[in-house]
Amino acid sequence: MGRWFDSEPSPLKLPVLELNKDNKWLHIRLNPYVTVLAAGVIWGFVAFTVAHEDSAYNEFTDWAAWIGDEWTWLYIGSQDIWILVLLYLAFSKYAKLKLGADDEEPEFSRLSWFAMLFAAGVGVGLFYYGVTEPIWHYTSPAGRWYDSLNDNDRAQHALMVTFFHWGFHGWIPYTTIGSLLAIMSYRRGYPMTIRSTFVPLLGDKVLSGVVGDSIDVMSICATLFGVCTSLGLGVQQLNTALVRIDRGTYAGIDKREEGRLDIQYSTRAQIIIIWFVTCMATLSVVSGLKAGIQLLSNITFGLGCFLILCVLFMGDTVVILNSITSAFGYYLWYLPKISWHTDAWEQADDSLAPDGEGGSSTWMGGWTIFYWGWWISWAPFVGTFIAKISRGRTLGEFIAGTLIIPTAYCILWFGVLGSEGIYRERQAEKLGLDCSNSFSEVRSTRLGEDGWQAEHNSAYDFRVSCLGLNDQLFDLLSAYGSRTMAYFSSTITAIILVLYFVTSSDSGSLVIDSIAANGDEEPPILQRIFWACTEGAAAHALLKTGKVRALRALQSVSIVTGLPYTFILCYQCVALLNVVQEEIGELDIHRAKFRNELLAPYDYVLDTEQHGSAAGGICSFVTYCFMPFVGVYKIANKISDLKNEPKSMLPGPAVGAFFFWVFAWVMLCMSPVAANLRMVAGVLYIFFAGIVGLMRYFARDAINCKRGSLFSDLLSAVLCYPFVLMHTDTELAYGPILTTVKAEEGEKMIEKEVDVVEEGKEEA
């Protein structure tokens, strides 16, 4: 038999459906609404993308392009604000705050902790972009400032831009969500789901219902789409590796044309790879966090270190070290400029500047905005995962471990592979190699007669930029020795690729299952299997039916999900600052707040005590929708009564609201004659919303509400003015908020509720 009940002991009362509790393999414990809705959205989306491949591809890529065109300023500016907040917390008194009880110790060693968070956070991007991105920035005429730099400066610039895309700014979303979620879960007892990060803004009641469910559903979809596209698109590189190993590809020539196993670069081969990875991920996630994911992440990280150090010492070590040092310094020096750069004039001209110079108008959307959208879309998944493994660490250690140290490792990784790739490209160009003749003759890499120096450091030279994107890394590794050594390096790389696939997939499956199960730290096995297989099945369906275009459509949607999460992260930064102040006692965690939540309108619209009847409340709400100046007048009148102020100024706000509201509609109606009148109408509406927001701000003071800010009031008024008016009017009708204070009664301390507003008047 099954049970349906509210989760305990979480402050959020969430529905739970539990079946087969006594059967380990068939046990189910989940939030039915979140699970069913998320699965429905995912499979509905996959079905639409598969059935309408071309239209889905065109539509979703248009969305992604629109974000690059219209929202560059938001992506660029917000990232810089977030990093300032995190660095402030990392180097302030708040850094000592424990993510858990004050005496709690970390669950994992620092090495295992970093290995798990890094494996989840970057996945196969290290391999796909390790050589490809620096080479593209160095060689492509469409690259940023390509014509304005000489070859040496362009090489350094290519590495700097790559460091920027994989450095501090990329890891910010993970750190922001992870730190806030860890505090809310480990110090306040909220479930390990994204909805918990909204508690400081929306309150417990709202997040226990539809709003909270919607947040978790969106987080699950963003996570699965991100992991699914990584699975689908990343298998292409792994497929290339297997074909090269099977055919004995070396120096651009296949030793066996058909290969020993006849492995082809095909959709069928990639689907087999997807299910192989999915099976491994399923075994890992079923084994649990400590047994499966931790062990696999340690192995993966160790092999990755082995590979990158081999390249460092097999390549021209001095050149690589000099290059990394120079590019890193250039990155730090250039960071204040590039982190705020939006390509404003490149995008404004949509072509070359009037003087024929400057960069491409598509560069920003194709690279930086693509990356920021991609990192942000993964934030719910990775942020939740690293919060899950970080209990017992301090906030300062958490920020360093998830922001600063990963950046340093990415700089090492891309610095080694990128420097070596650019060095090989330059050497090949000096030898006269081009895309019609990409490889030099093979030469010996044996030790010379002195027994110390090699006859040649590499077996052959090649034009890296002329190779396919999936081949660049493997040819770089193959060039360090004989064909046998090329087999070895390609095999090791393929194994690491598989493991990075698995660590991303199993971490994603664990997070999705945890969110769908109301933050359960150890969700039932059957649910873990379901979500792991759902990832593989979705990638299979898209790849089988729509091939690469369907997967790229899904990838575009993952990027698009970064836009709403950008707004969410802006709020979470504010919430994080408030929460840490509350935790160390600078802010009173129990300070007065509105009695009803703004996003729970059924509480205040249907309040029969204040409106006489439900119909009366609905009539008032409708009035505020179409004649909001009436609500402004009522609110001003009630504020005046509560503060005992003269009413001579009462008409001012209402008249202003009337003027801006009416003329906004007039301008909008006249816009068919002159289109720009729409913009004038928008400006008038903002002024109107400003009056509504100010009235809400003054109402807070009148009833002693200590939570909230002028900014949140103004933003709420812009987005939903009728609810703001109705909510504020009802709260004022209740009168001042009673605050619980401690007082002396004889020799005892007691708690009593006082009207702070009236008490202040008496003291005055």
Residue, then its C-alpha position, 0 to 999 in steps of 0.5 A: m500500500g502507498r502513503w500520501f502525506d506532507s514531508e517532515p520535518s522541513p519548514l515547507k510542507l510538500p506533498v509526498l507519494e510513497l509506495n512499497k516502502d519495505n521493498k528496496w528495489l521497488h520503493i518510491r518516495l517522490n513529489p508527485y506533482v513535480t515528478v509528473l510535470a517535469a517528465g511530461v514537459i521533458w518528453g513533450f519537448v523531445a517529441f515536438t523537437v523530433a516531430h518538427e526538427d526543422s521548425a524546432y531548430n530554426e525557432f530555438t536557434d532564433w531564440a538563442a540569437w535574440i538573447g545575444d542581440e537583446w540581452t548582452w548587457l544583462y549577461i555581461g553586467s550581472q556576472d560582474i556584480w555576482i563575482l563582486v558579491l562572492l569575493y566580498l563574502a570570501f574575504s570578509k567576516y562572513a567567510k567563517l560561517k559554517l555550511g551546517a552546524d557550527d561544530e560540524e566537520p566536512e563529509f569528504s576530504r578536500l581532494s575528493w570534494f574538489a574532484m566531484l565538484f570539478a567533474a560535475g561542473v565541466g564535463v567533456g567541455l575540457f576535451y572538446y574545447g581544450v585545443t579547439e577554442p584557443i586555435w579558433h581565436y588564434t586563426s579565425p579571421a572572424g575572431r575578436w580583433y583578428d586584424s589588429l594584432n600581430d601573430n604573437d599578440r594574437a596567440q596570447h589574446a587567444l589564450m586570454v579569451t579562453f581563460f576568460h570563458w572558463g575562469f572566474h565568471g564561468w563558475i560564479p552561477y554554481t557558487t552563488i546557488g550552491s552557497l545559498l542552498a547549502i545555508m538554507s538546507y544545512r542551517r535552516g532545515y529546508p529541502m535541498t531543492i532550488r525552491s528553498t533559495f526563494v524562501p527569503l523572498l517569497g516565504d514558506k507558504v507560497l513555495s509549498g504550492v504551485v510556485g515552488d513546484s514550478i521552480d523545481v520543474m524548471s530546474i529539473c528540465a534545465t538540468l536534464f536538457g543540459v546533461c542530455t545535450s552534453l551526452g548527445l553532442g559529446v559522443q561525437q568526439l568519443n565516436t571519433a576517438l573509437v574510429r581512430i583507434d580502430r583504424g589506427t589513424y596516425a599522421g592523417i593516414d588510416k592504417r586499416e581502411e575498414g578497421r578491425l571492428d569496422i567502427q563507423y562514425s555514425t548515428r548507430a555508433q553514437i547511440i550505442i555509446i550513449w547507452f553504454v555511458t547511461c548504463m555506467a552512470t546508472l550503476s554509479v548513481v545506484s551505488g550512491l554518492k559516497a560509493g559510486i560518484q565519489l570513487l568515479s570522480n576521484i579516478t576521473f580527476g586523477l586520469g585527467c591530471f595524468l593526461i595534462l601533465c604528460v602533455l606538459f612534459m612531452g611538449d615544449t615545456v618551456v614554451i608552455l610554461n612561459s605562455i601560461t605565465s604570460a597569458f595568465g598575467y594578461y588575463l588578470w590585467y585585461l579582466p576588468k576590460i573584457s569582463w565588461h565588454t559587450d561589443a556594443w558598436e560591433q552589434a550596433d553596426d551589424s557589420l564592419a565599422p565605418d572605417g572597415e575595422g573592428g570585430s565581427s557583429t556575431w562574435m559576442g553571441g557565438w562565444t561569450i553569451f553562448y558560454w554565459g547562457w550555458w554555464i547559467s543553465w547548468a547552475p541549478f544542477v551543479g549548484t545543487f550538487i556541490a551544495k549536497i557535497s559541501r556540508g560542514r565547510t565554511l563559506g570562505e572555503f566553499i567559495a575558494g573551492t568552487l570559484i578560485i581553485p577550479t579557475a586555476y585548474c582550468i587555466l592550467w588545462f587550457g594553458v597547456l593544451g592551447s599553448e601546445g596547439i598554437y605552437r604546433e600550428r605556428q611550426a606547421e605554418k613555418l614549414g609551409l603546410d596548409c589545408s591541402n597538405s596538413f601533415s609533414e613526414v613522420r620522423s623519429t622520436r627516439l633518444g639521440e646518441d647522447g642518451w638524453q635528448a630526443e632526435h625530434n620532440s614530435a613525430y610530425d607537424f600538422r596544421v591544427s586549424c585544418l583538422g576537424l574539431n573532433d580530431q584536433l586533440f587526438d592528433l596533438l596527442s598522437a604526434y608525441g611518439s610512434r603509432t603505438m604510443a598514439y594508440f595508447s594516448s588515444t585510448i587513455t583519452a577515450i577512457i577519460l572522456v567516458l568517465y567525464f561523461v559518466t560523472s556528469s550524467d550520474s551527478g545530474s541524475l542524482v540531483i534531478d531525483s533529489i529535487a523530484a523527491n523534495g530534496d531527499e538526500e538518499p532517494p530510492i533506487l528505482q527513481r535514480i534508475f528512472w532519471a538516469c535512463t530518461e537522460g539516455a533515452a531523450a538523447h537517443a530519441l533526439l539523435k536517432t530521429g533529428k540527428v545533430r540538428a535536433l540536439r542543437a535545438l535542445q542545446s539552444v533551449s538550454i542556453v535560453t533557460g539561462l535568461p530567466y535564471t539570470f534574473i533568479l541569480c540576481y535575486q539570489c545574490v541579494a538573498l545570500l547577503n541577507v541570509v549571511q547577515e541573519e546567520i551572524g546576528e547582524l539582521d534579526i531573522h524574525r524581523a517583521k514582515f507582511r502578514n500575507e505573501l504577495l504571490a498568494p493572492y487568494d489570501y488577501v483578495l478573498d479576505t472576507e474580514q477586510h473586504g466584507s465578502a469574497a465578491g467585495g475583494i474580487c471587485s476591488f481587485v478588478t477596480y485596481c486592474f483598470m483604475p489603479f489610481v483608485g487603489v493609490y488614493k486608498i493606500a495614501n489615505k490609510i497611510s495618512d491615518l496610521k501616521n496621523e498626518p494631514k491629508s492635504m497631500l493625499p491627492g498628489p500620488a493619485v493624480g500622478a498615477f491617474f495622469f501616467w496611467v491614462f496617458a500611457w494608454v493614449m500613447l499606446c492607442m496612437s502607436p499605429v500612427a507613430a510606432n515610437l509612441r509605444m516607447v513613450a507609453g512604456v516610459l509613462y507606465i514605468f513612472f506610474a509603477g514608480i508611484v505604486g512602488l513608492m506607496r508600497y514602500f511608505a506603507r511598510d514604514a507605516i505598519n512597521c514592516k522591516r523586510g523588503s526594500l524600495f528596489s523590490d517594491l518598485l520591481s514588484a509594481v512594474l511586474c504586477y501592479p494590481f496585486v501590489l495595490m491589493h496586497t498593500d491595501t489589505e495589509l494597511a487595513y490590518g494595522p501595524i504589525l505586532t512585534t515580539v520583544k523581550a521585557e522584564e516582569g519582576e525577576k523574569m524575562i517574558e515575551k510580549e507583542v507590542d505595537v512598535v508604531e504606537e510605542g514610537k509615537e508615545e516616546a516622541 
